[in-house]
């Protein structure tokens, strides 16, 4: 019985990891789209699947770089790439916490 639960748990984790990999590929594709020099607040929210409040928290804490033009927040590809790099965990990081 316990072995079956463990197997189901491992399969669920594998599905979640697969989904995260897909999300990362989508984000990377958006970041490195050479035709798009910058992104709006709404695009960053969609890119990461987060709310306005989360993006505001990232700005307020200095986690993500941005420019403010009038009432609009603008994020460059470089701002987003630095944000991802700063918060990126490599597999080895998990064993060394």
SVG drawing of the C-alpha trace seen along z (x, -y; Angstrom):
<svg xmlns="http://www.w3.org/2000/svg" viewBox="-3 -60 29 62">
<polyline fill="none" stroke="black" stroke-width="0.4" points="0.0,0.0 2.8,-2.5 4.7,-1.6 1.6,-2.5 1.3,-5.9 5.0,-6.6 4.7,-5.7 1.7,-8.1 3.6,-10.8 6.7,-10.4 4.5,-10.5 2.8,-13.7 6.2,-15.3 7.4,-14.2 4.3,-15.9 4.9,-19.1 8.5,-19.2 7.5,-18.7 5.0,-21.5 7.7,-23.8 10.1,-23.0 7.4,-23.9 6.8,-27.2 10.6,-28.0 10.8,-27.3 7.9,-29.7 9.5,-32.4 12.9,-32.0 11.3,-32.2 9.6,-35.4 12.7,-36.9 14.9,-36.2 12.4,-37.2 14.8,-39.7 11.9,-41.6 10.6,-42.7 13.0,-45.0 10.9,-45.4 7.8,-44.1 4.9,-45.7 3.8,-45.0 0.9,-42.9 3.3,-40.8 5.6,-40.1 2.6,-39.1 1.5,-36.7 5.0,-35.4 5.4,-34.3 1.7,-33.7 1.7,-36.1 -0.5,-39.0 0.1,-42.8 0.9,-42.7 3.7,-40.2 5.4,-42.1 5.1,-45.3 6.7,-43.4 9.6,-42.4 10.0,-46.0 9.8,-47.4 12.4,-45.0 14.7,-45.5 14.4,-41.9 13.6,-43.0 14.9,-46.0 12.4,-48.3 11.9,-51.7 8.8,-53.9 7.6,-55.9 4.6,-58.0 2.4,-55.6 3.7,-52.5 6.3,-50.1 8.7,-48.7 11.0,-45.7 13.8,-44.9 14.9,-41.4 18.0,-42.0 15.9,-43.0 14.0,-39.7 17.1,-37.6 18.9,-39.0 15.9,-38.3 15.7,-34.7 19.5,-34.2 19.4,-35.7 16.7,-33.4 17.7,-30.3 18.5,-27.2 20.7,-24.6 20.1,-20.9 23.2,-21.0 21.8,-23.9 19.2,-21.7 21.6,-19.4 23.7,-22.3 21.0,-24.3"/>
</svg>
